[in-house]
Amino acid sequence: MRIAKVLKTFTVGLACMGLLGGQFARAAAPIQDVALQPGGRLVGQIVDGQAVPQAGVRLAVVSDGEPVALAATDAEGRFEVRGLKAGVFGIQTAQTGVVYRFWAPNTAPPAAAEQALLVNDETVVRGQLHGGGGWANHFSWLANPWVLAAIVAAAIAIPLAVDDDAS
């Protein structure tokens, strides 16, 4: 009887951990705000992982998967694109992509950057499951729907199987 109670408590605890496991997922990178200069001009710079400017990098400003402007960086890694409107756009290179919210001149919030800054680095890893450290990563397997289904099934089946009530 005591073993059944311990087993039931353990199973319920494991089921609760499984339900909470999905809560530890990391949020996507936030959209960065950038103020456009007069005339819809966007200025920015592309650097590598050590903050060294990247010359000759081709980039595309993309909206809904379609390029709206193309540019390349100069010797100091700087680029300029003209004729943009306010809205959400992506800036993509061969190695990276960042989503920005462009603000029309004189309408940007105080926290908006004056220029776009992209880090063009081949060592950037996206979508990694166990990165960044922390205790929550040790339980990320609990977010798997099959594991969660098995825990719930066990939480139902085990107490029924060990129930010694004859009724």
N, C-alpha and C positions, 0 to 999 in steps of 0.2 A: 504494500500500500504506500509506504514512504517512497519507494523507488518510482512509483507511478506519479506521485505528486512532484518529485524533483524533475522527472522527465517532462511532465506537462509544463512546469514553470520554465524549463530550459527551452522547450519548443516554442512557447509563446514569446519568450525573450528573443529568440532567433528570428521569429517571424517579424517582430517589431523592428529589429535591426535591418531586416530585408526591406521593410517598407521605408525606412529612413535612408537606406543606402543611396537611393536615387537623388536624395536631397543634397548630396555632396558634389554633384556634377558642377563643373566649372562653367561660369558664364562666358559667352563669346566676348571677344574684344569689343569695347565700346566704340561707337562712332565718334570720330574726332571732329570738332568744330573748327572751321577755318573761315576767316573773313576774306572775301574777295576784294581786290583793289578796284578803284574806279575803272569802268569799262569792262567789268567782268574778268579782270586779269587775276590769274592765280600764279603765285610765285612759290617755289619750293626748292628743296635740295634732297639729293639722294646720297646717303653715306653707307659704308659697310659696317660690320659689327664692331669695328674699332674706331668708328666715327671718322674714317678717312673718306673724303669726298670721292664719288664715283663719276668719272668722266665718260661721256659717250653712251650712257645708258638710255635705251629707248623706252618710252612709257606711253601708256594710253589712259585717257580719262574716259571712264565707261559709265553708261547709264542703261539700266535694264539689259545688261549683257552686250550692248552695242557701243563701239567706240564713238565718242563725240569729238575728241581731239587727240592729236598725236604730238609728241615732242621728244626731244633728246636733251640730255644734260650737257653743260659746257665743261670746261677744264676744271672748274671748281665744284662740279656736281650740281649746279643750279639749273633750274628749268623755269620756263614761263609759258603759260597758256592764256590766250585772250578769247574774249567772247563767251565766257561761261555765264550761266544763270544760277540763281540760288537753287538749292536742292541737294539730294543725296546722290553722291557719285563715288565710284571706285577709281583708284589710281593703281594701275597694274604695270609691273615690269615682268621680265622673264623669270625673276626669282621671288617676287613678293607681290602682295596686293593689300591695300588698305582702304577702308571705307571712310569717307569724309562727308560732313554736312557743310556745304558751302553757303555762306550768308552773303546777301547783297551788301554793297558798301554802306556803312553807317547803320547797319541793322544787327550786327553780330552781338552776341552776349559778351560781357567783359572777359570771360574765360576763353574765348575763341582765340586761336593762334593767328598770327599775321601771315604765316606761310606754312606749307605742308612739309613735313619731314618724313622721309621713308628710309628704313634701314633695309638695304639690299644685301642680304647675307644668306649664303647657301646652308649655313648650319642651323637656321631656324627650323624647328620641328613643329608641325601643326597636327592637331588631333591626337596628341599623345595621351594614352590612357592613364599611366601611372607617373606622370611627371610632376615636378614641383615639390615633392616631399609632403610631409604632413600625415597625421594618423588616418585621415579620411580615405587616403588612397589605398590603405590596406583592406578596406571594406568595399571597394568599388565593384567587386564581383557580385555583391548582393543586389546590384541594380539590374543584373541580367534577369529578364522576365522568366526564363526557365528556372532559374534558381529560386526566384520569388514564388513561382507556382509550386515548386517542390516543397518549400518551407510551409506554405499555406496548406498543402495537402497533408503534410506530416502533422501539422498542428491540429488537423481535424481527425486524421486516421489513428494516430497514436493514443490519444485519450480514449477513443472508442474501443481500441484493441485491448487496452489495459484495464478497462472498466470492469470491476469484479462484481458489480451489482447484478443479481440474477433476474431482475425484472425486465 
